[in-house]
Amino acid sequence: MNTNIENLNQLPLNKIGKIKKIDCEECIKRRLLDMGLVKGTNIEPILVSPSKDPRAFLVRGTIIAIRKEDAKDIKIM
């Protein structure tokens, strides 16, 4: 993976990243954690909406839509 990628919103389609940290408001963080976005989980952007926001990500066998505003707060490695 490209070492310049730090946030989930920078991850190109069909490239797999690993969640390092979620750095956002507690209520949004709780919702993301409940959907399975925990440290060490693989995440892959697979679809982009026509308006480019939100994007769909494959997480633990489930497709989840995440807005750019929230994706920028998800740090990946």
JOURZI-V54346 format. One record per residue. N is the residue number from 1. RES is the residue in three letters. SS is DSSP state (h for helix, s for strand, l for the rest). PSI is psi in radians with two decimals (NA if undefined). NEAR is the number of other C-alpha atoms within 8 Angstrom. Layout:
BEGIN
n={N;N}
res={RES;RES}
ss={SS;SS}
psi={PSI;PSI}
near={NEAR;NEAR}
END
This chain:
BEGIN
n={1;2;3;4;5;6;7;8;9;10;11;12;13;14;15;16;17;18;19;20;21;22;23;24;25;26;27;28;29;30;31;32;33;34;35;36;37;38;39;40;41;42;43;44;45;46;47;48;49;50;51;52;53;54;55;56;57;58;59;60;61;62;63;64;65;66;67;68;69;70;71;72;73;74;75;76;77}
res={MET;ASN;THR;ASN;ILE;GLU;ASN;LEU;ASN;GLN;LEU;PRO;LEU;ASN;LYS;ILE;GLY;LYS;ILE;LYS;LYS;ILE;ASP;CYS;GLU;GLU;CYS;ILE;LYS;ARG;ARG;LEU;LEU;ASP;MET;GLY;LEU;VAL;LYS;GLY;THR;ASN;ILE;GLU;PRO;ILE;LEU;VAL;SER;PRO;SER;LYS;ASP;PRO;ARG;ALA;PHE;LEU;VAL;ARG;GLY;THR;ILE;ILE;ALA;ILE;ARG;LYS;GLU;ASP;ALA;LYS;ASP;ILE;LYS;ILE;MET}
ss={l;l;l;l;l;l;s;h;h;h;l;l;l;l;l;s;s;s;s;s;s;s;l;l;l;h;h;h;h;h;h;h;h;h;l;l;l;l;l;l;l;s;s;s;s;s;s;s;l;l;l;l;l;l;s;s;s;s;s;l;l;s;s;s;s;s;l;h;h;h;h;l;l;s;s;s;l}
psi={2.60;2.20;-0.20;-0.24;2.13;-0.55;2.67;-0.59;-0.19;-0.17;2.15;2.76;2.47;0.33;2.40;2.29;2.93;2.26;2.24;-0.72;2.56;2.09;1.37;-3.04;2.57;-0.69;-0.67;-0.71;-0.76;-0.75;-0.75;-0.73;-0.71;-0.48;0.02;0.11;1.38;2.82;2.32;-0.12;2.38;2.49;2.41;2.12;2.22;-0.37;2.61;2.33;2.81;-0.55;0.08;0.01;2.13;3.09;2.67;2.38;2.51;2.07;2.02;0.72;0.09;2.47;2.20;2.30;2.28;2.29;2.64;-0.68;-0.66;-0.62;-0.53;-0.35;-0.02;1.93;2.37;2.86;NA}
near={6;4;6;4;10;9;12;13;7;8;11;6;8;7;9;10;12;11;16;10;9;9;8;9;6;6;6;8;11;8;8;10;9;7;6;9;10;9;8;7;11;10;12;12;15;10;8;11;9;5;6;7;9;11;14;13;13;12;13;8;5;6;8;8;8;10;9;10;6;9;11;11;11;14;13;12;10}
END
